[in-house]
Amino acid sequence: MGWRKLLFPVKNRSRGELAPPAAVSKANRRRNHRVSAFLPVFIYGHSHDEPFVEHAVTLNVSASGGLLSLSRELAPSQKLLVANMQTNEELPCRIVRTIQTQAGTTLVGFEFLRPAPRFWSIEFRS
């Protein structure tokens, strides 16, 4: 099979032939591998110009951040301080995505402001 057949698939496929898998768009690619992990954290930040502290549990984590659920509304680009309760380590981060749930909580995707691949005490694959 020539390289052209690999790069330029035939447009007329027989009915039984499967189409090649769709390429993952750039927007859906992740920088780091994520792991489901329920790790206790304290979140320090500001909501409606008032400081707050909230105990939370991560839903998933990566070498560059994580996802958790909070009881208050926050906005993308907002800065937070995340404290890992297992290691007593704290890191500044910023919110990259928020999703309001029907239950009234906010899912918060965040990334660390500086690289911290060992913050969660998990060895992530590359």
N, C-alpha and C positions, 0 to 999 in steps of 0.2 A: 504494500500500500504506500503510495507516495505521500509526501508531506502536504500536498495540496488537498488531498482527501481528508486529512486530519483537520486542517484549518478552515476549509471551505466545504462543509458537508453538502451532500446532494440534496437538492430541494424536493425532488420527487421520491418520496419514501414509499415503500410498500406498506400496506395496512398493518402488518405484523411487526414492523420495525419500530423500535422505541426511539423517541427523540433524545438527543443528548441532554444531560442535566443542565438546568438553567444556571448561569453564572451568578455568583453572589454579588450583588451590587456593592459599590464602594461604601455606601451609607450603612449597609448592614454588616460590614466586616468589623470585627472587634480587634482592638490593639492587643488585648491579653485574654488568655483563657479564663473563663469564669467557673467558679465552683459554688454549688449550693452549700451554704454554711450559716448556721444559726449561732452567731457569736455576739455576746453581750457587749454593748458600747454605751457610752454617754455622749450625747450630742450637745454642744454649746453653740449658741448662735443668737440671732436677733429675728424677731417676727413682729411686724407692725411697729417697728422702732422700740420694741421692748426686748431686753435680754431674756433668754430662756435656757434651761437645762432640761434635757429629756433622756430618760433611760430608754434604749431601743435594742432591738436584736436585728442583725443583718439577715437578709434573705439570700443574697449571694455576694461573693467577693472576688476580686481579681488583684493582680499585683499593682494595679493602678487606681483602685477605688472599690466601690461596692454599691449595693442597693439595699435600702431599708425602708421601713414604714414609720411615719411620724404622725402625731396627732394634730399638727398645725400646718397652715399653708406657708409654703416657701416658694422662692422663685429661682429660675436658672440664673447662673452667675453669682448667686449669693454665696458668701463665705461662711464656713462652719469649722468647728474644731471637733474632731472625732477622737475619742479616748477609748482605746482597747482595754476593757476591764480585766482581761486575762494577763496582759503584760504591763499594764499601767503606762503604756506609751500613748502619746498624743500627737496628732498630726493635723495641720491645717488642710482644708480641702475646699473645693467649690462645687456647687450643684450644677450638674450638666443636664438634668432632665427631671421633671416632676409630672406625676400623674395623679389626679384626684380620683379616689375610689368611691364607689357607691356607699361604702360603709362610713364615709366621712374622713378617712385618713388620707395622707399624701404619701405616695411611693416616691422616694428620693434617690436618684442615681447621682453619685458623687465621684469626683476624682481627686487624688492627692495633688497638692501644689508642687510637691517635689517627689522624685522617685522614692518608693518605699516598698520594694518587693518582699521584705520580710515582716512587714507590719502585722500581718495576720498569723504569723508563725506557720505558714503553709508553703510548701514547695510547689510552685506553679510550673507547669510545662511550658516550653517556649512555643 
